Amino acid sequence: MNITRRSFIKSLALNSAVVAAATVFPGISFGAWKETDILSGGIQWKKTPCRFCGTGCGLLVGISGDRAVAVKGDPNCTVNKGLCCVKGYHSVQILYGKDRIKKALVRKNDTLVEVPLKEALDLVAEKMKETIKSHGKDAVSIYGSGQWSIPDGYAASKLFKGCIGTNNVEANARLCMASAVTGCLTSFGLDEPMGCYEDIDNADVFVTWGNNMAEMHPVLFSRMLANRKSKTHVKIIDFATRTTRSSQAADKSILFKPQTDLAVANAICYEIIRNKWVNWSFVKKHVSFHKGKTNIGYGTTWFTIFTS
């Protein structure tokens, strides 16, 4: 085997990194990564979105032969600007996991048996027809992935709503955000938070309220840290029930007992009104008064005040 000094150093670094990662994170397997993949050369980089969460990071996946052998952040993506979190950097390993299901499985005599994909799909279609015939079209439903692409969701909606005639179409993306969506709808009239990622680059004060952003959304948290590093006045305040990596990176960390932060929210709302800081030009068309309750907003922050 011919190997250059450069290839030897790269191989040594790769093996050292694998050993270190396996020590820090027990249970992670790097067995599917072959040394020859890295040393063979001729890697072609292909653009793709990361599908692990909804942040929308852009990736560049290195292809050698018929295998994905490397991953890096896309520097031209406006979301992550070349950064990745640990999930993004390990995203292609799932393609070669030893426990990955590669063929359809059907339970026969209490045992999962590998069958051709056509047989499995025919079985699903048959059971669906039997169920609809016996119990009606609303007896079936589809639950999609939070990583559905737009074409995936479109095809599922057409099949179940247009063809079968049921409205039972749901995806994890909506269920996991149901509470937040309900809150945003009642406060803003829209089903999502206001603002955009560019706000992170221009804001002066950040409050991570019950959100461990450093570990949950590390790419966006990195943009927050970059903003603070580029300016002298930017502050990060972490408000949470426990100390996290977000707390360690914050300028001020405030711990509260679970369920007691509602009192803080009410106090903030009280101070805004008492000091006449309400931005009425922004909220005058969106303030609703009900018996015993007032919904009022300041900037992009809304509060509900309960009064006697």
Long-range contacts (C-beta under 8 A, 24 or more apart in sequence): 3-39, 7-39, 10-38, 10-39, 11-35, 11-38, 11-39, 14-38, 28-90, 29-97, 29-98, 30-93, 31-98, 32-93, 32-96, 32-97, 32-98, 33-69, 33-93, 33-96, 34-67, 34-69, 37-64, 37-65, 37-67, 37-69, 38-69, 38-70, 40-64, 40-65, 43-69, 43-70, 45-72, 47-74, 50-84, 50-87, 50-88, 50-91, 51-91, 51-147, 52-87, 52-88, 52-91, 52-147, 53-87, 53-217, 54-146, 54-173, 55-79, 55-80, 55-217, 55-219, 55-220, 57-83, 57-84, 57-85, 57-88, 57-219, 59-84, 59-88, 59-91, 61-92, 67-96, 68-92, 68-95, 78-197, 79-197, 79-219, 80-219, 81-223, 83-219, 83-222, 84-219, 85-218, 85-219, 86-218, 88-219, 128-164, 132-164, 137-164, 137-165, 137-166, 138-166, 138-167, 138-168, 140-164, 140-166, 140-168, 141-166, 141-168, 141-169, 141-170, 142-168, 142-169, 142-170, 143-170, 143-171, 143-172, 144-169, 144-170, 144-171, 144-172, 145-171, 145-172, 146-171, 146-172, 146-173, 146-176, 148-173, 186-295, 187-295, 187-297, 187-302, 188-302, 189-286, 194-300, 195-300, 197-223, 200-224, 200-227, 201-226, 201-227, 202-227, 203-227, 203-234, 204-231, 204-233, 204-234, 204-235, 205-234, 205-235, 205-236, 205-237, 206-234, 206-235, 206-236, 206-237, 207-237, 207-238, 207-239, 208-236, 208-237, 208-238, 208-239, 208-240, 208-246, 208-250, 209-239, 209-240, 209-261, 210-239, 210-240, 210-241, 210-261, 211-240, 211-246, 212-240, 212-244, 212-245, 212-246, 213-246, 214-244, 214-245, 214-246, 214-248, 214-249, 215-244, 215-245, 215-246, 221-246, 221-249, 225-249, 239-264, 265-303, 266-303, 266-305, 268-303, 269-296, 269-303, 269-305, 270-305, 272-298, 272-303, 273-305
